[in-house]
């Protein structure tokens, strides 16, 4: 039996060499060994080499022949490798790092000079590592820029250093000379403010803090107390460069004094109070009288009332609770608001004390038999109609037959009384009747959309004693103005998939005509000609 010999041949060559030529020579050598090339790929490495991988295959008789093939492959690789030029030995790179410094006059545009220096350095291909400024005592600003670049050799290093010095000279030549410092001005002033006696300490502390933020040296002056107010004095001083600085500081001091000057609030005026008094009554079941009375008193006290409890008056099944409330209010509007709040409390407590409404768990089994080809449509339509009634619908069970299938669904709903349960039962029967009628009258090839079904909007509250008959459906208002022509400008609902359609659409759908041209569908009244309700009138297409 033959052996399937498969191997990956790998060849490393310099990326700058003849990679294509080396790959061709390798493939030619492998082909001469009767090897089949299955796949080839290249990987370019970061160390300057390219790896050529070639997957080869050959059927050999036995293991010794496979070993011979492997040795031959290695010979081909060695032959190509021997002809490749040796790998170049790169010279060691030099990592150059330096701090470039330049001094700018205090009156100069430091930001502009710094940007110009960075632009010049960027042209040299250096990496900006860090930038910082140092403000010196002589009024100059020193900008320090830390730069870094890798150069090939000493020659490159010397060239880079020379270029950096040229960049510094270029920027320095555009920098204006250092400005002449104007003589300093000793700005000294007395700041005074008059405040209420009860805020003297806090105002003096706040004023001192704000003046020190402006760079002033602050000394506390004498206080001048009066009957209700006190005048605070502070002595301030600061060395400024010009009269403009003096005017600027004077303006800031005036703003601080304006912010700290507090106008005493006016004496409050009291409107005449109204004594709001009321008797609050409510009737509750006897077993809830004590709890409700405590709850009522608690809610009224939240409104600020003085609450007085009155002995309860108990009857055979109910008890009358009476509470007297009183409160001083400023005006009639507040009295009206409290009255509305009391009414809301009584309403909430009445709802809490009402006995729960008895509920009935309505359950029913819904069954319908449909043709086998209409199972999916019937099941979906029946489920949708039942869900519209608010019923919980359990998954359907199917009992297939030769030509028809029985669909059974279990439904349930919590209803308030027996009348509601009877109404649901009648609606379910009507849904089954309408769906059965539509399905049995539909020809083969029924569309896969859900069949429309109309449920009567009103039914009797009690089950009839005779066999149920479909309740008459209230026809649209168009029936009172019936004319023997299709109202193409009106639309009617088809189902969830088709949405609303009109008479031209229905005329082109013979199947849907059979399903929609029935008395409980709107299309029956909107498209009388299409639905063949006009015996002598021609159809629109005629």
C-alpha positions as CSV (number, residue, x, y, z in Angstrom):
1,X,0.0,0.0,0.0
2,X,1.2,3.5,-0.9
3,X,2.1,6.1,1.7
4,X,0.8,9.7,1.3
5,X,3.9,11.8,2.0
6,X,2.9,15.4,2.9
7,X,5.4,18.0,4.1
8,X,5.7,21.8,4.6
9,X,9.0,23.1,3.1
10,X,10.3,26.3,4.8
11,X,12.8,28.7,3.3
12,X,14.1,31.9,5.0
13,X,15.6,34.6,2.8
14,X,16.5,38.3,3.2
15,X,13.4,40.5,2.5
16,X,15.6,42.9,0.4
17,X,16.8,40.0,-1.8
18,X,15.1,38.3,-4.7
19,X,12.2,36.7,-2.9
20,X,10.2,35.9,-6.0
21,X,13.2,34.3,-7.7
22,X,14.0,32.2,-4.6
23,X,10.4,31.0,-4.4
24,X,10.5,30.0,-8.1
25,X,13.8,28.1,-7.8
26,X,12.4,26.3,-4.7
27,X,9.2,25.2,-6.6
28,X,11.2,24.1,-9.6
29,X,13.5,22.0,-7.4
30,X,10.5,20.4,-5.7
31,X,8.8,19.7,-9.0
32,X,11.8,17.9,-10.2
33,X,11.3,15.5,-7.3
34,X,7.8,14.7,-8.6
35,X,6.3,16.5,-5.6
36,X,2.8,18.1,-6.0
37,X,2.6,21.7,-4.6
38,X,-0.6,22.0,-2.6
39,X,-0.3,25.4,-1.0
40,X,2.3,28.3,-0.7
41,X,2.5,31.3,1.6
42,X,4.9,34.1,2.7
43,X,5.5,35.7,6.1
44,X,7.5,39.0,6.2
45,X,9.1,39.3,9.6
46,X,10.2,42.4,11.5
47,X,13.8,41.2,11.6
48,X,14.3,41.7,7.8
49,X,13.6,38.1,6.7
50,X,10.8,36.6,4.6
51,X,9.7,33.0,5.3
52,X,8.4,31.0,2.3
53,X,6.2,28.0,3.2
54,X,5.3,25.5,0.5
55,X,3.1,22.4,1.3
56,X,4.0,19.4,-1.0
57,X,2.6,15.9,-1.5
58,X,3.7,12.6,-3.1
59,X,2.7,9.0,-2.8
60,X,5.6,6.7,-2.0
61,X,5.9,3.0,-1.7
62,X,7.3,2.7,1.8
63,X,9.0,4.6,4.7
64,X,12.6,4.4,3.3
65,X,11.4,6.1,0.1
66,X,9.7,8.8,2.2
67,X,12.9,9.4,4.1
68,X,14.8,9.7,0.7
69,X,12.3,12.3,-0.5
70,X,12.8,14.3,2.7
71,X,16.5,14.3,2.3
72,X,16.1,15.4,-1.4
73,X,13.9,18.3,-0.3
74,X,16.5,19.4,2.3
75,X,19.1,19.3,-0.5
76,X,17.0,21.7,-2.7
77,X,16.6,24.1,0.3
78,X,20.3,24.0,1.0
79,X,21.2,24.7,-2.6
80,X,19.0,27.8,-2.7
81,X,20.2,29.0,0.6
82,X,23.8,28.7,-0.5
83,X,23.2,31.1,-3.4
84,X,21.5,33.8,-1.3
85,X,23.7,36.8,-0.2
86,X,24.7,36.9,3.5
87,X,22.5,38.9,5.9
88,X,23.8,42.4,6.4
89,X,25.1,43.3,9.8
90,X,23.4,46.6,10.8
91,X,25.5,49.2,12.6
92,X,24.4,49.9,16.1
93,X,21.9,52.8,16.3
94,X,22.4,55.8,18.6
95,X,19.4,56.9,20.8
96,X,19.8,60.7,20.9
97,X,17.9,62.5,23.8
98,X,18.4,66.2,24.6
99,X,16.7,69.2,26.2
100,X,16.4,72.2,23.9
101,X,16.2,75.5,25.9
102,X,15.2,79.0,24.8
103,X,14.7,82.2,26.8
104,X,11.9,84.6,26.0
105,X,11.4,88.1,27.3
106,X,8.6,88.7,29.8
107,X,6.9,91.0,27.3
108,X,7.1,88.6,24.4
109,X,4.5,86.2,23.1
110,X,5.6,83.0,24.9
111,X,3.0,80.8,23.2
112,X,3.9,82.0,19.7
113,X,7.7,81.5,20.3
114,X,7.1,78.0,21.8
115,X,5.0,77.0,18.8
116,X,7.6,78.3,16.4
117,X,10.3,76.3,18.2
118,X,8.2,73.1,18.1
119,X,7.5,73.6,14.4
120,X,11.3,73.9,13.7
121,X,12.1,70.8,15.7
122,X,9.3,68.8,14.1
123,X,10.9,69.5,10.7
124,X,14.0,67.6,12.0
125,X,12.0,64.4,12.6
126,X,12.6,64.5,16.4
127,X,10.0,63.1,18.9
128,X,8.7,65.7,21.4
129,X,8.9,63.9,24.8
130,X,8.1,66.8,27.2
131,X,7.6,70.6,27.3
132,X,7.7,72.8,30.4
133,X,8.3,76.5,31.2
134,X,10.3,78.2,34.0
135,X,9.6,81.8,35.0
136,X,12.9,83.4,36.1
137,X,13.4,86.3,38.6
138,X,14.9,88.5,35.9
139,X,11.6,88.6,34.1
140,X,12.5,86.0,31.4
141,X,10.6,82.8,30.6
142,X,12.6,79.7,29.8
143,X,11.0,77.1,27.5
144,X,12.4,73.6,27.8
145,X,11.6,71.0,25.2
146,X,12.8,67.4,25.6
147,X,13.4,65.7,22.2
148,X,14.4,62.2,21.2
149,X,15.5,60.6,17.9
150,X,17.4,57.4,16.9
151,X,20.3,58.1,14.5
152,X,22.4,55.6,12.5
153,X,25.9,56.7,13.5
154,X,28.1,59.5,15.0
155,X,27.9,61.5,11.8
156,X,24.1,61.5,11.9
157,X,24.3,62.5,15.6
158,X,26.5,65.5,14.9
159,X,24.3,66.6,12.0
160,X,21.2,66.5,14.2
161,X,22.9,68.5,17.0
162,X,23.9,71.2,14.5
163,X,20.4,71.3,13.0
164,X,18.8,71.8,16.4
165,X,21.2,74.7,17.2
166,X,20.2,76.3,13.8
167,X,16.5,75.9,14.8
168,X,17.3,77.7,18.1
169,X,19.1,80.5,16.4
170,X,16.2,80.8,13.9
171,X,13.6,81.2,16.7
172,X,15.9,83.5,18.8
173,X,16.4,85.9,15.9
174,X,12.7,86.5,15.6
175,X,12.2,87.1,19.4
176,X,11.9,90.8,20.4
177,X,14.4,92.2,23.0
178,X,13.6,92.0,26.7
179,X,11.4,94.9,27.8
180,X,12.5,97.6,30.1
181,X,10.9,97.1,33.5
182,X,8.8,100.2,34.5
183,X,9.3,101.5,38.1
184,X,6.9,99.7,40.6
185,X,4.0,101.5,42.3
186,X,3.2,100.9,46.0
187,X,-0.6,100.6,46.0
188,X,-2.0,101.3,49.5
189,X,-5.6,101.9,50.6
190,X,-8.1,101.7,53.4
191,X,-11.2,99.6,52.7
192,X,-14.3,100.3,54.7
193,X,-17.7,98.6,54.8
194,X,-20.7,99.0,57.1
195,X,-22.7,95.9,58.1
196,X,-25.3,94.7,60.6
197,X,-23.8,94.1,64.1
198,X,-24.7,90.4,64.0
199,X,-22.5,89.7,60.9
200,X,-19.4,91.8,61.7
201,X,-17.0,88.9,62.4
202,X,-18.1,86.8,59.3
203,X,-18.0,89.8,57.0
204,X,-14.5,90.9,58.1
205,X,-13.2,87.4,57.6
206,X,-14.8,87.1,54.2
207,X,-13.5,90.5,53.1
208,X,-10.0,89.7,54.3
209,X,-10.1,86.4,52.3
210,X,-11.2,88.0,49.1
211,X,-8.6,90.8,49.3
212,X,-5.8,88.3,49.9
213,X,-6.9,86.4,46.8
214,X,-6.0,89.6,44.8
215,X,-2.5,89.5,46.3
216,X,-2.9,92.2,48.9
217,X,-1.2,92.3,52.3
218,X,-4.1,93.0,54.7
219,X,-4.0,94.6,58.1
220,X,-7.0,94.8,60.4
221,X,-8.1,98.4,61.2
222,X,-10.4,99.7,63.9
223,X,-14.1,98.9,64.2
224,X,-16.7,101.7,64.6
225,X,-19.7,100.1,66.2
226,X,-23.2,101.8,66.2
227,X,-26.6,101.0,67.5
228,X,-27.4,98.4,64.8
229,X,-24.5,98.6,62.4
230,X,-20.7,98.6,62.6
231,X,-18.1,100.0,60.2
232,X,-15.2,97.6,59.4
233,X,-11.8,99.0,58.3
234,X,-9.0,97.1,56.6
235,X,-5.6,98.5,55.4
236,X,-4.3,96.9,52.2
237,X,-1.0,97.2,50.2
238,X,0.5,95.7,47.1
239,X,3.4,96.5,44.7
240,X,1.9,96.9,41.2
241,X,3.6,97.6,37.8
242,X,1.5,100.4,36.4
243,X,-1.5,102.7,37.0
244,X,-3.5,100.3,34.9
245,X,-3.0,97.7,37.5
246,X,-4.1,100.2,40.2
247,X,-7.3,100.9,38.4
248,X,-8.0,97.2,37.8
249,X,-7.6,96.4,41.5
250,X,-9.7,99.3,42.6
251,X,-12.5,98.1,40.4
252,X,-12.2,94.6,41.8
253,X,-12.3,95.9,45.4
254,X,-15.5,97.9,44.7
255,X,-17.1,94.7,43.3
256,X,-16.2,92.7,46.5
257,X,-17.7,95.5,48.7
258,X,-20.8,95.5,46.6
259,X,-21.2,91.7,46.9
260,X,-20.7,91.8,50.7
261,X,-23.1,94.6,51.4
262,X,-26.3,92.9,52.6
263,X,-29.6,94.8,52.6
264,X,-31.6,93.8,55.8
265,X,-34.8,92.0,54.9
266,X,-38.0,93.9,55.4
267,X,-40.1,93.2,58.5
268,X,-42.7,90.6,57.7
269,X,-46.4,91.6,57.5
270,X,-48.9,89.1,58.7
271,X,-52.3,88.6,57.0
272,X,-55.2,88.0,59.2
273,X,-55.5,84.3,59.9
274,X,-58.7,82.2,59.3
275,X,-59.7,79.5,61.7
276,X,-60.5,76.5,59.5
277,X,-62.6,74.0,61.4
278,X,-64.5,71.0,59.9
279,X,-66.3,67.8,60.9
280,X,-64.9,64.9,58.8
281,X,-67.2,61.8,58.6
282,X,-67.2,58.5,56.9
283,X,-69.0,55.2,57.1
284,X,-67.0,51.9,57.2
285,X,-67.7,48.2,58.0
286,X,-67.8,47.5,61.8
287,X,-64.7,45.4,61.7
288,X,-62.6,48.2,60.1
289,X,-63.8,51.1,62.3
290,X,-60.9,51.2,64.7
291,X,-58.2,50.8,62.1
292,X,-59.8,53.3,59.7
293,X,-60.3,55.9,62.5
294,X,-56.6,55.8,63.4
295,X,-55.6,56.0,59.7
296,X,-57.9,59.0,59.1
297,X,-56.5,60.8,62.1
298,X,-52.9,60.1,60.9
299,X,-53.5,61.4,57.4
300,X,-55.3,64.6,58.7
301,X,-52.4,65.3,61.1
302,X,-50.0,65.2,58.1
303,X,-51.9,68.2,56.8
304,X,-51.1,70.1,60.0
305,X,-54.6,69.8,61.6
306,X,-55.4,69.6,65.3
307,X,-57.4,66.4,65.3
308,X,-60.2,65.6,67.9
309,X,-61.7,62.1,67.8
310,X,-65.5,61.8,68.4
311,X,-67.0,58.6,69.7
312,X,-68.1,56.3,66.8
313,X,-71.7,55.5,66.1
314,X,-72.1,51.7,65.3
315,X,-74.9,50.1,63.4
316,X,-75.7,46.5,62.6
317,X,-73.0,46.2,59.9
318,X,-71.4,49.7,59.5
319,X,-70.0,52.4,61.8
320,X,-69.9,56.2,61.4
321,X,-66.5,57.7,62.2
322,X,-66.4,61.5,63.0
323,X,-63.3,63.5,63.4
324,X,-63.1,67.3,64.2
325,X,-60.2,69.1,62.6
326,X,-59.0,72.7,63.0
327,X,-56.1,74.8,61.7
328,X,-55.2,78.5,61.2
329,X,-54.8,79.3,57.5
330,X,-53.8,82.6,55.9
331,X,-56.6,82.9,53.3
332,X,-59.7,81.3,51.6
333,X,-57.5,79.7,48.9
334,X,-55.6,77.7,51.6
335,X,-58.9,76.6,53.2
336,X,-60.2,75.4,49.8
337,X,-57.0,73.5,49.2
338,X,-57.3,71.7,52.6
339,X,-61.0,70.9,51.8
340,X,-59.9,69.2,48.6
341,X,-57.2,67.3,50.4
342,X,-59.7,66.0,53.0
343,X,-62.0,64.8,50.2
344,X,-59.1,62.9,48.6
345,X,-58.2,61.3,51.9
346,X,-61.9,60.1,52.4
347,X,-62.0,58.8,48.8
348,X,-58.7,56.8,49.3
349,X,-59.9,55.3,52.6
350,X,-63.3,54.4,51.1
351,X,-61.6,52.5,48.4
352,X,-59.4,50.7,50.9
353,X,-62.4,49.7,53.1
354,X,-64.7,48.5,50.2
355,X,-65.1,44.7,50.3
356,X,-63.3,43.0,47.3
357,X,-65.4,42.3,44.2
358,X,-66.0,38.6,43.8
359,X,-64.4,37.2,40.7
360,X,-65.0,34.1,38.6
361,X,-62.3,32.1,36.8
362,X,-63.9,31.5,33.4
363,X,-62.4,28.5,31.6
364,X,-63.5,26.8,28.4
365,X,-62.4,24.4,25.7
366,X,-62.7,25.7,22.2
367,X,-62.9,23.2,19.4
368,X,-63.2,23.6,15.6
369,X,-62.8,21.2,12.7
370,X,-61.1,22.5,9.5
371,X,-59.8,21.1,6.2
372,X,-56.3,19.8,6.5
373,X,-54.9,22.3,4.1
374,X,-56.2,25.2,6.2
375,X,-54.8,24.1,9.6
376,X,-52.2,26.8,10.0
377,X,-54.5,29.6,8.9
378,X,-57.4,28.5,11.1
379,X,-55.2,28.0,14.1
380,X,-53.6,31.4,13.8
381,X,-56.9,33.2,13.2
382,X,-58.7,31.4,16.0
383,X,-55.9,32.2,18.5
384,X,-55.8,35.9,17.4
385,X,-59.6,36.3,17.9
386,X,-59.5,34.7,21.3
387,X,-56.7,36.9,22.4
388,X,-58.7,40.0,21.4
389,X,-61.3,39.0,24.0
390,X,-58.5,39.1,26.7
391,X,-58.4,35.4,27.1
392,X,-55.3,33.4,28.1
393,X,-54.9,30.9,25.3
394,X,-53.0,27.6,25.9
395,X,-51.2,25.9,23.0
396,X,-53.6,24.0,20.7
397,X,-53.8,20.3,20.3
398,X,-54.5,18.8,16.9
399,X,-56.4,15.6,16.0
400,X,-55.8,15.0,12.3
401,X,-58.2,13.0,10.1
402,X,-58.2,12.0,6.4
403,X,-59.5,15.3,5.1
404,X,-60.1,17.5,8.2
405,X,-58.3,18.2,11.5
406,X,-59.9,19.0,14.9
407,X,-58.2,21.9,16.6
408,X,-58.7,22.2,20.4
409,X,-57.6,25.2,22.5
410,X,-58.0,25.7,26.3
411,X,-58.8,29.3,27.3
412,X,-59.3,31.1,30.6
413,X,-59.9,34.6,32.0
414,X,-60.8,36.1,35.4
415,X,-64.2,37.9,35.1
416,X,-66.3,39.9,37.5
417,X,-69.6,38.0,37.4
418,X,-71.6,35.2,35.7
419,X,-73.0,37.6,33.1
420,X,-69.5,38.4,31.8
421,X,-68.7,34.7,31.7
422,X,-71.9,34.1,29.6
423,X,-71.0,36.9,27.3
424,X,-67.6,35.4,26.6
425,X,-69.1,32.0,26.0
426,X,-71.5,33.5,23.4
427,X,-68.6,35.4,21.7
428,X,-66.5,32.3,21.5
429,X,-69.4,30.5,19.8
430,X,-69.8,33.3,17.3
431,X,-66.1,33.3,16.5
432,X,-66.2,29.6,15.8
433,X,-69.3,30.0,13.6
434,X,-67.9,32.9,11.6
435,X,-64.5,31.1,11.1
436,X,-66.2,27.8,10.1
437,X,-68.3,29.6,7.6
438,X,-65.4,31.4,6.0
439,X,-63.2,28.3,5.9
440,X,-65.8,26.0,4.4
441,X,-66.7,28.5,1.7
442,X,-63.1,29.2,0.7
443,X,-61.9,27.3,-2.4
444,X,-58.6,25.4,-2.5
445,X,-55.5,27.5,-2.7
446,X,-56.4,29.7,0.2
447,X,-53.7,32.4,0.7
448,X,-51.4,31.9,3.6
449,X,-52.5,35.1,5.3
450,X,-54.8,35.0,8.3
451,X,-58.5,34.8,7.4
452,X,-60.5,37.9,8.6
453,X,-63.3,37.3,11.2
454,X,-65.7,39.8,12.6
455,X,-67.0,39.4,16.2
456,X,-70.3,41.1,17.1
457,X,-69.7,44.2,19.3
458,X,-72.7,43.6,21.6
459,X,-74.4,40.4,22.7
460,X,-77.1,39.5,25.3
461,X,-75.9,39.2,28.9
462,X,-77.7,35.8,29.3
463,X,-77.4,32.6,27.3
464,X,-80.4,32.1,25.0
465,X,-82.6,29.1,25.6
466,X,-82.7,28.3,21.9
467,X,-79.9,27.5,19.5
468,X,-77.6,30.6,19.2
469,X,-78.1,32.7,16.1
470,X,-75.6,35.3,15.0
471,X,-76.5,38.7,16.3
472,X,-77.2,41.3,13.6
473,X,-74.2,43.3,12.9
474,X,-74.6,47.1,12.7
475,X,-73.7,48.1,9.2
476,X,-71.5,51.1,8.4
477,X,-73.2,54.4,7.8
478,X,-72.7,54.1,4.1
479,X,-75.6,51.6,3.9
480,X,-78.0,54.4,4.6
481,X,-76.7,56.2,1.5
482,X,-76.4,53.1,-0.6
483,X,-75.7,53.5,-4.3
484,X,-74.9,50.8,-6.7
485,X,-71.2,51.7,-7.3
486,X,-67.9,50.9,-5.6
487,X,-66.6,53.6,-3.2
488,X,-63.0,53.4,-4.4
489,X,-62.0,56.3,-2.2
490,X,-62.8,54.3,1.0
491,X,-60.7,51.5,2.5
492,X,-61.4,48.5,4.7
493,X,-59.3,46.4,7.0
494,X,-58.3,42.9,5.7
495,X,-55.9,41.4,8.3
496,X,-52.6,42.0,10.0
497,X,-50.5,41.1,7.0
498,X,-52.4,43.0,4.3
499,X,-53.6,45.9,6.4
500,X,-56.2,48.2,4.9
501,X,-57.2,47.9,1.2
502,X,-59.7,49.4,-1.2
503,X,-62.2,48.2,-3.9
504,X,-59.6,48.2,-6.8
505,X,-57.5,45.8,-4.8
506,X,-60.5,43.6,-4.0
507,X,-61.5,43.4,-7.7
508,X,-58.2,41.8,-8.5
509,X,-58.5,39.2,-5.6
510,X,-61.2,36.7,-6.5
511,X,-60.4,34.5,-3.5
512,X,-60.6,37.4,-1.0
513,X,-63.9,38.4,-2.6
514,X,-65.4,35.1,-1.3
515,X,-64.0,35.9,2.2
516,X,-64.8,39.6,2.5
517,X,-68.0,39.9,0.5
518,X,-70.1,38.8,3.5
519,X,-72.5,40.9,5.6
520,X,-70.2,41.2,8.6
521,X,-67.3,42.6,6.6
522,X,-66.9,46.4,5.7
523,X,-66.0,45.5,2.1
524,X,-69.5,44.1,1.7
525,X,-70.9,47.7,1.9
526,X,-68.0,49.7,0.5
527,X,-67.7,47.6,-2.8
528,X,-71.3,46.5,-3.6
529,X,-70.6,46.1,-7.3
530,X,-67.4,44.0,-6.8
531,X,-69.4,41.9,-4.2
532,X,-72.2,41.4,-6.8
533,X,-74.9,43.1,-4.7
534,X,-76.1,45.1,-7.7
535,X,-77.8,42.6,-10.0
536,X,-78.2,44.9,-13.0
537,X,-75.2,47.1,-12.6
538,X,-72.1,46.2,-14.7
539,X,-68.9,45.4,-12.8
540,X,-66.3,48.2,-12.9
541,X,-63.9,46.2,-15.2
542,X,-66.8,45.9,-17.7
